[in-house]
Amino acid sequence: MAGFASPEEAALDPMPTGITHVVVSRRAVGADSAIAEVEHADHTSAVGVRQATERDRGALHEMYRAFFAEVETPAYWGVTLRSELVEVDEILADGLAFVAEEDAEIVGFVLARRKEGTRGLLSDIYVRPNARRNRHGRALARAAADALKERGATHITLSVHVANAPARAAYERWGFRARTLTLDVPTEELTRRLSGNG
Ligand SMILES: CC(C)(COP(=O)(O)OP(=O)(O)OC[C@H]1O[C@@H](n2cnc3c(N)ncnc32)[C@H](O)[C@@H]1OP(=O)(O)O)[C@@H](O)C(=O)NCCC(=O)NCCS
């Protein structure tokens, strides 16, 4: 699995922001990953996506903390960082966690799940703030999509906060369309409204 299916394909991709050209020769790192040597205007960096391994667990947890702090879940859902990290470990063990690297530093992750029927779930995706808009998100989503496709997923779903404009823009660009909406109302308000005449 790789963000870029092959060096040739990476070379044909439109250039991410600030990248002037992709160096054609690059090194493969393991069977499931490919690292592209990408030349920025001011420096050369190696970027790529690979399947996360047990050795990445600490980095994944550290990034998940940042993700959890940035993308708030309503408190009433009762989701805790601790329960989320248990899920991270489950997904890591299931082989559906991927990390993006830049100069051997992990800058992002994606977590996926194969659900019932032929549904795949893109559970969480995160890129460190200073590494955004360099198409790591795209490469991560590609790795997750490839893995889910291999496992028989015909469709991929995800949830996103209405106010999360960057994520919504990315998902729309990748072809996601709204199919369901999650609505909420304070129970007090609902009962008050339903007991009135309005
Ligand atoms: C969503 C996120 C993962 C995108 O990562 P990224 O590496 O910046 O994404 P990419 O560079 O691959 O961008 C993909 C597309 O998204 C869109 N996009 C991304 N950020 C955007 C922004 N701030 N404003 C407008 N469009 C944006 C662009 O259309 C872009 O395509 P382009 O490069 O061809 O123009 C990243 O913003 C992030 O980690 N956000 C915080 C965590 C989060 O919200 N996760 C999603 C929870 S549902």
The ligand as an SDF file (V2000), in Angstrom:
LIG
                    3D

 48 50  0  0  0  0  0  0  0  0999 V2000
   -8.3010   17.4900    6.6570 C   0  0  0  0  0  0  0  0  0  0  0  0
   -6.7820   17.3200    6.5930 C   0  0  0  0  0  0  0  0  0  0  0  0
   -6.4360   15.8920    6.9910 C   0  0  0  0  0  0  0  0  0  0  0  0
   -6.3140   17.5760    5.1490 C   0  0  0  0  0  0  0  0  0  0  0  0
   -4.9290   17.2900    5.0880 O   0  0  0  0  0  0  0  0  0  0  0  0
   -3.9710   18.0030    4.0280 P   0  0  0  0  0  0  0  0  0  0  0  0
   -2.7010   17.2410    4.0050 O   0  0  0  0  0  0  0  0  0  0  0  0
   -3.8920   19.4510    4.2980 O   0  0  0  0  0  0  0  0  0  0  0  0
   -4.8070   17.7510    2.6940 O   0  0  0  0  0  0  0  0  0  0  0  0
   -4.3020   17.8550    1.2080 P   0  0  0  0  0  0  0  0  0  0  0  0
   -3.1040   18.7680    1.1120 O   0  0  0  0  0  0  0  0  0  0  0  0
   -4.1930   16.4990    0.6490 O   0  0  0  0  0  0  0  0  0  0  0  0
   -5.5230   18.6330    0.5490 O   0  0  0  0  0  0  0  0  0  0  0  0
   -6.5720   17.9490   -0.1040 C   0  0  0  0  0  0  0  0  0  0  0  0
   -7.5880   18.9250   -0.6240 C   0  0  0  0  0  0  0  0  0  0  0  0
   -8.3240   19.4660    0.4640 O   0  0  0  0  0  0  0  0  0  0  0  0
   -8.6600   20.8090    0.1970 C   0  0  0  0  0  0  0  0  0  0  0  0
   -8.1840   21.5720    1.3360 N   0  0  0  0  0  0  0  0  0  0  0  0
   -7.3690   21.1410    2.3340 C   0  0  0  0  0  0  0  0  0  0  0  0
   -7.1920   22.1050    3.2540 N   0  0  0  0  0  0  0  0  0  0  0  0
   -7.9120   23.1630    2.8490 C   0  0  0  0  0  0  0  0  0  0  0  0
   -8.1330   24.4620    3.3700 C   0  0  0  0  0  0  0  0  0  0  0  0
   -7.5540   24.8520    4.5260 N   0  0  0  0  0  0  0  0  0  0  0  0
   -8.9540   25.2840    2.6950 N   0  0  0  0  0  0  0  0  0  0  0  0
   -9.5370   24.9080    1.5320 C   0  0  0  0  0  0  0  0  0  0  0  0
   -9.3470   23.6780    0.9750 N   0  0  0  0  0  0  0  0  0  0  0  0
   -8.5560   22.8350    1.6260 C   0  0  0  0  0  0  0  0  0  0  0  0
   -8.0400   21.1910   -1.1290 C   0  0  0  0  0  0  0  0  0  0  0  0
   -9.0490   21.0380   -2.1040 O   0  0  0  0  0  0  0  0  0  0  0  0
   -6.9860   20.1400   -1.3170 C   0  0  0  0  0  0  0  0  0  0  0  0
   -6.8170   19.7890   -2.6450 O   0  0  0  0  0  0  0  0  0  0  0  0
   -5.6950   20.5160   -3.5620 P   0  0  0  0  0  0  0  0  0  0  0  0
   -4.3920   20.3750   -2.8380 O   0  0  0  0  0  0  0  0  0  0  0  0
   -5.7340   19.7340   -4.8210 O   0  0  0  0  0  0  0  0  0  0  0  0
   -6.1080   21.9380   -3.6770 O   0  0  0  0  0  0  0  0  0  0  0  0
   -6.0640   18.3490    7.5080 C   0  0  0  0  0  0  0  0  0  0  0  0
   -6.5880   19.6350    7.2570 O   0  0  0  0  0  0  0  0  0  0  0  0
   -6.2130   18.0620    8.9920 C   0  0  0  0  0  0  0  0  0  0  0  0
   -5.4780   17.2600    9.5560 O   0  0  0  0  0  0  0  0  0  0  0  0
   -7.1740   18.7220    9.6760 N   0  0  0  0  0  0  0  0  0  0  0  0
   -7.3570   18.5440   11.1220 C   0  0  0  0  0  0  0  0  0  0  0  0
   -7.9250   17.1870   11.4570 C   0  0  0  0  0  0  0  0  0  0  0  0
   -9.2660   16.9870   10.8040 C   0  0  0  0  0  0  0  0  0  0  0  0
  -10.0950   17.8940   10.7470 O   0  0  0  0  0  0  0  0  0  0  0  0
   -9.4860   15.7790   10.3150 N   0  0  0  0  0  0  0  0  0  0  0  0
  -10.7350   15.4200    9.6820 C   0  0  0  0  0  0  0  0  0  0  0  0
  -11.7430   15.0520   10.7190 C   0  0  0  0  0  0  0  0  0  0  0  0
  -13.2780   14.5500    9.9650 S   0  0  0  0  0  0  0  0  0  0  0  0
  1  2  1  0
  2  3  1  0
  2  4  1  0
  2 36  1  0
  4  5  1  0
  5  6  1  0
  6  7  2  0
  6  8  1  0
  6  9  1  0
  9 10  1  0
 10 11  2  0
 10 12  1  0
 10 13  1  0
 13 14  1  0
 14 15  1  0
 15 16  1  0
 15 30  1  0
 16 17  1  0
 17 18  1  0
 17 28  1  0
 18 19  1  0
 18 27  1  0
 19 20  2  0
 20 21  1  0
 21 22  1  0
 21 27  2  0
 22 23  1  0
 22 24  2  0
 24 25  1  0
 25 26  2  0
 26 27  1  0
 28 29  1  0
 28 30  1  0
 30 31  1  0
 31 32  1  0
 32 33  2  0
 32 34  1  0
 32 35  1  0
 36 37  1  0
 36 38  1  0
 38 39  2  0
 38 40  1  0
 40 41  1  0
 41 42  1  0
 42 43  1  0
 43 44  2  0
 43 45  1  0
 45 46  1  0
 46 47  1  0
 47 48  1  0
M  END
$$$$
